[in-house]
Amino acid sequence: MDSTQTADYIIEACGAGGGDEGTITPKYLGGKGAKITGTFSLTQGDIILIGVGQKGSKETIYSHRPGGGGGATYVVKHDAYDTTWTRQNGTRLIIAGGGGHHNNTRR
């Protein structure tokens, strides 16, 4: 997406939830992802890249194994003249972490 005009924009990002533990119905739910909101000054033509994290995997075979962690969501800004648009080389505006997996192992 690109900014259509120079202004302040409110941007909100949410990390994905962690994977649940349990075979058919989750016995234990994975952690929630972070929710981050900020106000950012963008210039007309700035390019905004958004990488959306995915929910962690659910363990479906063995009830004692944990699910996977949730993915982070990234919002990155590039100016209109930058031709190498990647998450790594832009200006990171928000990174919302994903939730942890659940593990019911007791020690």
LUMFIPA-693292 format. One record per residue (C-alpha): residue number from 0; residue in three letters; x, y, z. Coordinates in Angstrom, 3 decimals, padded with zeros to 6 digits. Last residue first. Layout:
N
R  seq  type      east     north        up
R  NUM   ALA         X         Y         Z
...
//
This chain:
107
R  seq  type      east     north        up
R  106   ARG   007.452  -031.726   035.757
R  105   ARG   004.126  -031.165   034.043
R  104   THR   003.840  -031.135   030.285
R  103   ASN   000.798  -029.084   029.283
R  102   ASN   002.586  -027.157   026.563
R  101   HIS   000.866  -024.201   024.964
R  100   HIS   002.440  -022.281   022.132
R   99   GLY   003.523  -018.680   022.542
R   98   GLY   001.707  -015.719   021.058
R   97   GLY   003.060  -013.690   018.146
R   96   GLY   004.946  -010.433   018.505
R   95   ALA   003.681  -007.142   017.083
R   94   ILE   006.360  -005.292   015.114
R   93   ILE   005.479  -001.706   014.322
R   92   LEU   007.087   001.109   012.315
R   91   ARG   010.166  -000.657   011.027
R   90   THR   011.989   001.581   008.583
R   89   GLY   012.898  -000.553   005.591
R   88   ASN   015.887  -002.809   004.958
R   87   GLN   014.849  -006.130   006.506
R   86   ARG   011.138  -006.221   005.645
R   85   THR   011.939  -005.862   001.979
R   84   TRP   011.294  -003.289  -000.701
R   83   THR   014.472  -002.725  -002.683
R   82   THR   013.506   000.096  -005.042
R   81   ASP   013.549   002.996  -002.573
R   80   TYR   012.411   006.194  -004.267
R   79   ALA   008.867   006.205  -002.813
R   78   ASP   010.137   005.938   000.744
R   77   HIS   009.936   002.589   002.478
R   76   LYS   007.905   001.865   005.613
R   75   VAL   007.574  -001.474   007.462
R   74   VAL   004.620  -002.970   009.347
R   73   TYR   005.436  -006.431   010.713
R   72   THR   003.122  -009.053   012.230
R   71   ALA   004.761  -011.772   014.342
R   70   GLY   003.957  -015.443   013.905
R   69   GLY   002.284  -017.689   016.465
R   68   GLY   004.222  -020.387   018.323
R   67   GLY   003.712  -024.043   017.451
R   66   GLY   001.584  -026.584   019.308
R   65   PRO   002.873  -028.526   022.290
R   64   ARG   003.118  -032.308   022.550
R   63   HIS   001.259  -034.301   025.226
R   62   SER  -001.918  -034.858   023.210
R   61   TYR  -000.055  -036.586   020.408
R   60   ILE  -001.586  -036.517   016.937
R   59   THR  -003.328  -033.150   016.556
R   58   GLU  -000.785  -030.597   017.768
R   57   LYS  -002.049  -027.238   016.553
R   56   SER   000.187  -025.042   014.422
R   55   GLY   000.776  -021.427   015.341
R   54   LYS  -001.510  -018.798   013.879
R   53   GLN   000.010  -016.871   010.964
R   52   GLY   001.825  -013.546   011.132
R   51   VAL   000.884  -010.775   008.692
R   50   GLY   003.643  -008.997   006.795
R   49   ILE   002.633  -005.452   005.911
R   48   LEU   004.714  -003.307   003.585
R   47   ILE   004.011   000.432   003.459
R   46   ILE   005.360   002.486   000.538
R   45   ASP   005.676   006.227   001.051
R   44   GLY   004.147   008.111  -001.884
R   43   GLN   002.711   011.001   000.118
R   42   THR   004.733   011.300   003.318
R   41   LEU   003.837   009.390   006.456
R   40   SER   003.813   010.626   010.038
R   39   PHE   003.049   007.719   012.362
R   38   THR   000.536   007.159   015.171
R   37   GLY   000.865   003.865   017.028
R   36   THR  -001.092   000.768   017.970
R   35   ILE   000.262  -002.623   019.106
R   34   LYS  -001.705  -005.818   019.807
R   33   ALA   000.479  -008.719   020.990
R   32   GLY  -000.394  -012.313   020.104
R   31   LYS  -002.514  -014.435   022.421
R   30   GLY  -001.065  -017.546   024.023
R   29   GLY  -002.006  -021.061   022.935
R   28   LEU  -005.152  -022.726   024.291
R   27   TYR  -005.151  -025.837   026.442
R   26   LYS  -007.479  -028.806   026.104
R   25   PRO  -008.133  -027.972   022.474
R   24   THR  -010.865  -030.127   020.971
R   23   ILE  -009.796  -033.106   018.892
R   22   THR  -006.138  -033.717   019.824
R   21   GLY  -004.994  -031.160   022.313
R   20   GLU  -002.530  -028.327   022.549
R   19   ASP  -003.296  -025.012   020.867
R   18   GLY  -000.941  -023.073   018.631
R   17   GLY   000.053  -019.516   019.447
R   16   GLY  -002.038  -016.537   018.413
R   15   ALA  -000.950  -014.229   015.616
R   14   GLY   000.562  -010.819   016.254
R   13   CYS  -001.704  -007.798   015.889
R   12   ALA  -000.881  -004.514   014.176
R   11   GLU  -002.530  -001.096   014.463
R   10   ILE  -001.605   001.975   012.440
R    9   ILE  -002.932   005.472   013.074
R    8   TYR  -001.811   007.763   010.275
R    7   ASP  -000.412   011.293   010.443
R    6   ALA  -000.484   013.091   007.113
R    5   THR   001.152   013.454   003.696
R    4   GLN  -001.327   012.085   001.191
R    3   THR  -002.148   008.849  -000.619
R    2   SER   000.160   006.680   001.462
R    1   ASP   001.164   003.562  -000.422
R    0   MET   000.000   000.000   000.000
//
